[in-house]
């Protein structure tokens, strides 16, 4: 297993997982949960992994996956396939299809596998902007081997932009729900009220008092990472080259509140420094998104590609300034 022992104190499950569920975030409270489940369920699969040359049916090493394209590309978690030799996909109806690993990214805990099958039921991608804290969520149990269909469990969206630490890195910008999920039933997908993918679940809360908390990688990050893995087989992570802290603004009466990402220094070949940003600047907006904390900024940067040009708004000694920054590539040493 991969242990998530910092910040939100979550634990992610490796290939030993033997069951899975998909998560349904329902923006319209009048939307039929059963209808959403029926729409999304065919796009949710089991990724069955094992050592090379293992042709056994019940290998006891499985994890969730979501069909991205009709020609066979499927997104799953890095920790599911990192040690896999043989890979197979078990469809919603129990059909088993041979697959191969396309690429994997430990930093975001995402991976892509591909089958040679065609006309698969690809899921539609949504956006996290369609969700709000308090939206009702529904867990839809994977129906594989169940003649009576998929069970539903109600929950709600609790928070956005959460950070979860892994053995290899930290995943930023995670969605958080209060779904009651057991170790053997970690979900594969978080979908909105129209059945569109808005996240890929990867961890559940394991710290005292955090039972029933589930974390999902936002679809914007899933989209970028999977695209790079499909097109190149590897991932290059964007990089500003800044050291950060959260700027706390004085609100009077002894109160303070987070109000931006404070630049405390620079790292390597910093494209932020090249663009004119300076230590002491407080970044308040990145590519149109409001920035309240250092973690907000890191999360937003990871949604972009190396070479993208973004507009960064910052405050310097009371003056609001705008900078066009070309994102660099994160070095292995960081």
Buried (B, 14 or more C-beta within 10 A) or exposed (E): EBBBBEBBBBBBBBBEBBBBBBBBBBBEEEBEBEEBBBBBBBBBBBBBBBEEEBEEEEBEBBBBBBBBBEBBBBBBBBBBBBEBEBBBBBBBEEEEBEBEBBBBBBBBBBBBBBBEBEEBBBBEBBBBEBBEEEBBBBBBBBBBEEEEEBEBBBBBBBBBBBBBBBEBBBBBBBBBBBBBBEBEBBBBBBBBBBBBBBBBBBBBBBBEEBEBBBBBBBBBBBBBBBBBBBEEEEBBBBBBBBBBEBBBEEEEEEEEEBBBBBBEEBBBEBBBBBBBBEEBBBBBBBBEEEBBBBBBBBBBBBBBBBEEEBEBBBBBEEEEBEBEBBBBBBEEEE
